[in-house]
């Protein structure tokens, strides 16, 4: 993995909205006095939801709120790939390319993202609607290949289906999440193969 650094172009300032500041304070209140730094991941996540990405002024503000050195907040933001360190599209697509997904065709998902979004990862599409990136395991190996769009999982994908999902979201639609091949959850393809009948008790 390449070194993760903050984007070179940064906004001049950052402030949580009133509602989001209340959310951050609620997170801080969950921890004992003197342990408010434990809320750093939650604060970064809330900030990213508000701005779309994590900025230097945001990191500095979170450090101030949590009485935490700026460098410590930066360490957290650069360690976890869930935090975007540069501007992304309105919808960020995360494609799993770890071994199970790769064996099941994640290369086709990547090709679809290059076709329907941008040929380079971490780069917003021309309309600003999407960006995409490759990710390590997203935790749905049995439904490989899969991707996340924002917080929504799409599983059992093909390249064609990936393109259809992206274009549907671009049109303002909300495609069905989860498996895309008709199966329920992580049951075997074609339906259950065991315990398909119930014997009556004598």
ROMAR-762931 format. One record per residue (C-alpha): x, y, z; residue number from 1. Coordinates in steps of 0.25 Angstrom, whole numbers, plus 5000, padded with zeros to 4 digits. Each point is the difference from the previous one (the first is absolute). Example, Ala and Ser with C-alpha at 12.3 -4.5 7.8 and 13.67 -1.06 7.14 Angstrom:
2
+------+-------+------+-----+
! east ! north !   up ! seq !
+------+-------+------+-----+
! 5049 !  4982 ! 5031 !   1 !
! 5006 !  5014 ! 4998 !   2 !
+------+-------+------+-----+
END
This chain:
202
+------+-------+------+-----+
! east ! north !   up ! seq !
+------+-------+------+-----+
! 5000 !  5000 ! 5000 !   1 !
! 5005 !  5014 ! 4997 !   2 !
! 5003 !  5010 ! 5010 !   3 !
! 4987 !  5008 ! 5004 !   4 !
! 5001 !  5015 ! 5001 !   5 !
! 4991 !  5011 ! 5001 !   6 !
! 4996 !  5007 ! 4987 !   7 !
! 5009 !  5012 ! 4996 !   8 !
! 4988 !  5009 ! 4998 !   9 !
! 4993 !  5003 ! 5013 !  10 !
! 4988 !  5009 ! 5004 !  11 !
! 5003 !  5011 ! 5009 !  12 !
! 4991 !  4996 ! 5011 !  13 !
! 4991 !  4990 ! 5006 !  14 !
! 4989 !  5000 ! 5010 !  15 !
! 4990 !  4989 ! 5004 !  16 !
! 4985 !  5003 ! 4997 !  17 !
! 4992 !  5002 ! 5012 !  18 !
! 4993 !  4987 ! 4999 !  19 !
! 5014 !  4993 ! 4997 !  20 !
! 5006 !  5006 ! 5012 !  21 !
! 4989 !  4995 ! 5008 !  22 !
! 5003 !  4986 ! 4995 !  23 !
! 5015 !  5001 ! 5003 !  24 !
! 4997 !  5005 ! 5014 !  25 !
! 4991 !  4988 ! 5002 !  26 !
! 5011 !  4991 ! 4996 !  27 !
! 5010 !  5007 ! 5009 !  28 !
! 4990 !  4998 ! 5012 !  29 !
! 5000 !  4985 ! 4998 !  30 !
! 5014 !  5000 ! 5006 !  31 !
! 5005 !  5003 ! 5014 !  32 !
! 5006 !  5013 ! 5003 !  33 !
! 5014 !  5001 ! 4995 !  34 !
! 4997 !  4990 ! 4989 !  35 !
! 4994 !  5009 ! 4990 !  36 !
! 5011 !  4996 ! 4990 !  37 !
! 4993 !  4987 ! 4998 !  38 !
! 4989 !  5007 ! 4992 !  39 !
! 5010 !  5004 ! 4989 !  40 !
! 4996 !  4990 ! 4989 !  41 !
! 4985 !  5004 ! 5002 !  42 !
! 5004 !  5014 ! 4999 !  43 !
! 5008 !  4998 ! 4987 !  44 !
! 4988 !  4992 ! 4995 !  45 !
! 4990 !  5010 ! 5003 !  46 !
! 5009 !  5011 ! 4994 !  47 !
! 5002 !  4992 ! 4987 !  48 !
! 4985 !  4998 ! 4999 !  49 !
! 4998 !  5015 ! 5001 !  50 !
! 5011 !  5004 ! 4990 !  51 !
! 5002 !  4988 ! 4991 !  52 !
! 5015 !  4998 ! 5004 !  53 !
! 5009 !  5003 ! 5012 !  54 !
! 5007 !  5013 ! 4999 !  55 !
! 5012 !  5006 ! 5008 !  56 !
! 4991 !  5011 ! 5007 !  57 !
! 4990 !  4989 ! 5004 !  58 !
! 5012 !  4992 ! 5006 !  59 !
! 5004 !  5012 ! 5007 !  60 !
! 4986 !  5003 ! 5005 !  61 !
! 4998 !  4986 ! 5005 !  62 !
! 5014 !  5000 ! 5007 !  63 !
! 4995 !  5013 ! 5007 !  64 !
! 4986 !  4994 ! 5004 !  65 !
! 5007 !  4987 ! 5006 !  66 !
! 5012 !  5007 ! 5006 !  67 !
! 5009 !  4992 ! 4991 !  68 !
! 5012 !  5003 ! 4992 !  69 !
! 4998 !  5003 ! 4986 !  70 !
! 5010 !  4989 ! 4996 !  71 !
! 4992 !  4989 ! 5008 !  72 !
! 4988 !  5003 ! 4992 !  73 !
! 5007 !  5000 ! 4987 !  74 !
! 5006 !  4987 ! 5004 !  75 !
! 4986 !  4994 ! 5001 !  76 !
! 4995 !  5006 ! 4987 !  77 !
! 5011 !  4995 ! 4992 !  78 !
! 5000 !  4986 ! 5006 !  79 !
! 4986 !  4997 ! 4997 !  80 !
! 4996 !  4999 ! 4985 !  81 !
! 4986 !  5003 ! 5004 !  82 !
! 5004 !  5014 ! 5000 !  83 !
! 5001 !  5008 ! 4987 !  84 !
! 5012 !  5009 ! 5000 !  85 !
! 4997 !  5007 ! 4987 !  86 !
! 4987 !  5005 ! 4994 !  87 !
! 4991 !  4989 ! 4994 !  88 !
! 4987 !  4999 ! 4992 !  89 !
! 4986 !  5001 ! 5007 !  90 !
! 5000 !  4985 ! 5000 !  91 !
! 5013 !  4992 ! 5003 !  92 !
! 5001 !  4986 ! 4995 !  93 !
! 5009 !  4990 ! 5007 !  94 !
! 5004 !  4988 ! 4992 !  95 !
! 5005 !  4988 ! 5008 !  96 !
! 5012 !  4994 ! 4992 !  97 !
! 5005 !  4990 ! 5011 !  98 !
! 5002 !  4986 ! 4996 !  99 !
! 4986 !  4994 ! 5001 ! 100 !
! 4994 !  5012 ! 4992 ! 101 !
! 5011 !  4999 ! 4990 ! 102 !
! 4998 !  4985 ! 4998 ! 103 !
! 4985 !  5003 ! 4997 ! 104 !
! 5002 !  5011 ! 4990 ! 105 !
! 5003 !  5013 ! 5007 ! 106 !
! 5009 !  5004 ! 4988 ! 107 !
! 4987 !  5002 ! 4993 ! 108 !
! 4994 !  5009 ! 5011 ! 109 !
! 5013 !  5009 ! 4999 ! 110 !
! 4998 !  5001 ! 4985 ! 111 !
! 4986 !  5004 ! 5001 ! 112 !
! 5004 !  5011 ! 5010 ! 113 !
! 5010 !  5005 ! 4990 ! 114 !
! 4990 !  5000 ! 4989 ! 115 !
! 4988 !  5007 ! 5008 ! 116 !
! 5008 !  5009 ! 5010 ! 117 !
! 5014 !  5003 ! 4996 ! 118 !
! 5012 !  4992 ! 4995 ! 119 !
! 5008 !  5004 ! 5013 ! 120 !
! 4996 !  4996 ! 5014 ! 121 !
! 4998 !  5012 ! 5010 ! 122 !
! 4996 !  5009 ! 4989 ! 123 !
! 4986 !  5006 ! 4999 ! 124 !
! 4992 !  4997 ! 4988 ! 125 !
! 4998 !  5012 ! 4990 ! 126 !
! 4986 !  5002 ! 5006 ! 127 !
! 5005 !  4999 ! 5015 ! 128 !
! 4991 !  4989 ! 5003 ! 129 !
! 5010 !  4989 ! 5002 ! 130 !
! 5014 !  4996 ! 5004 ! 131 !
! 5005 !  4986 ! 5002 ! 132 !
! 5011 !  4993 ! 5007 ! 133 !
! 5006 !  4986 ! 5002 ! 134 !
! 4998 !  4994 ! 5014 ! 135 !
! 5005 !  4989 ! 5009 ! 136 !
! 4990 !  4990 ! 5005 ! 137 !
! 4986 !  5006 ! 5002 ! 138 !
! 4995 !  4988 ! 5008 ! 139 !
! 4991 !  4993 ! 4990 ! 140 !
! 5009 !  4989 ! 4994 ! 141 !
! 4988 !  4990 ! 4998 ! 142 !
! 4993 !  5010 ! 4991 ! 143 !
! 5013 !  5004 ! 4992 ! 144 !
! 5002 !  5008 ! 4992 ! 145 !
! 4994 !  5012 ! 5007 ! 146 !
! 5001 !  5015 ! 5002 ! 147 !
! 4995 !  5011 ! 5009 ! 148 !
! 4994 !  5013 ! 4995 ! 149 !
! 5000 !  5009 ! 5012 ! 150 !
! 4994 !  4991 ! 5011 ! 151 !
! 4993 !  4991 ! 4991 ! 152 !
! 5005 !  4986 ! 4996 ! 153 !
! 4998 !  4994 ! 4986 ! 154 !
! 5004 !  4985 ! 4999 ! 155 !
! 5001 !  4989 ! 4990 ! 156 !
! 5003 !  5010 ! 4989 ! 157 !
! 5004 !  4999 ! 4986 ! 158 !
! 5006 !  5012 ! 4992 ! 159 !
! 4987 !  5002 ! 4993 ! 160 !
! 4992 !  5000 ! 5013 ! 161 !
! 5010 !  5010 ! 5006 ! 162 !
! 4998 !  5010 ! 4988 ! 163 !
! 4985 !  4999 ! 5001 ! 164 !
! 5001 !  5003 ! 5015 ! 165 !
! 5009 !  5012 ! 4998 ! 166 !
! 4991 !  5005 ! 4989 ! 167 !
! 4987 !  4998 ! 5008 ! 168 !
! 5006 !  5008 ! 5012 ! 169 !
! 5004 !  5011 ! 4990 ! 170 !
! 4986 !  5001 ! 4996 ! 171 !
! 4995 !  5002 ! 5014 ! 172 !
! 4995 !  4986 ! 5002 ! 173 !
! 5004 !  4991 ! 5012 ! 174 !
! 5003 !  4986 ! 4995 ! 175 !
! 4998 !  4988 ! 5008 ! 176 !
! 5011 !  4997 ! 5010 ! 177 !
! 5006 !  4986 ! 5003 ! 178 !
! 5002 !  4988 ! 4991 ! 179 !
! 4997 !  5004 ! 4985 ! 180 !
! 4998 !  4986 ! 4995 ! 181 !
! 4987 !  4996 ! 5006 ! 182 !
! 5005 !  4993 ! 5013 ! 183 !
! 4996 !  5004 ! 5014 ! 184 !
! 5011 !  5004 ! 5009 ! 185 !
! 5011 !  4990 ! 4999 ! 186 !
! 4992 !  4987 ! 4997 ! 187 !
! 5005 !  4991 ! 4989 ! 188 !
! 4998 !  5005 ! 4986 ! 189 !
! 4987 !  4993 ! 4996 ! 190 !
! 4994 !  5000 ! 5014 ! 191 !
! 5002 !  4991 ! 5012 ! 192 !
! 5006 !  4986 ! 4998 ! 193 !
! 4998 !  4994 ! 5014 ! 194 !
! 4989 !  5000 ! 5010 ! 195 !
! 4990 !  5002 ! 4989 ! 196 !
! 4989 !  4992 ! 5007 ! 197 !
! 4994 !  4999 ! 5014 ! 198 !
! 4997 !  4987 ! 5005 ! 199 !
! 4987 !  4999 ! 5009 ! 200 !
! 5003 !  4996 ! 5015 ! 201 !
! 4993 !  4987 ! 5003 ! 202 !
+------+-------+------+-----+
END
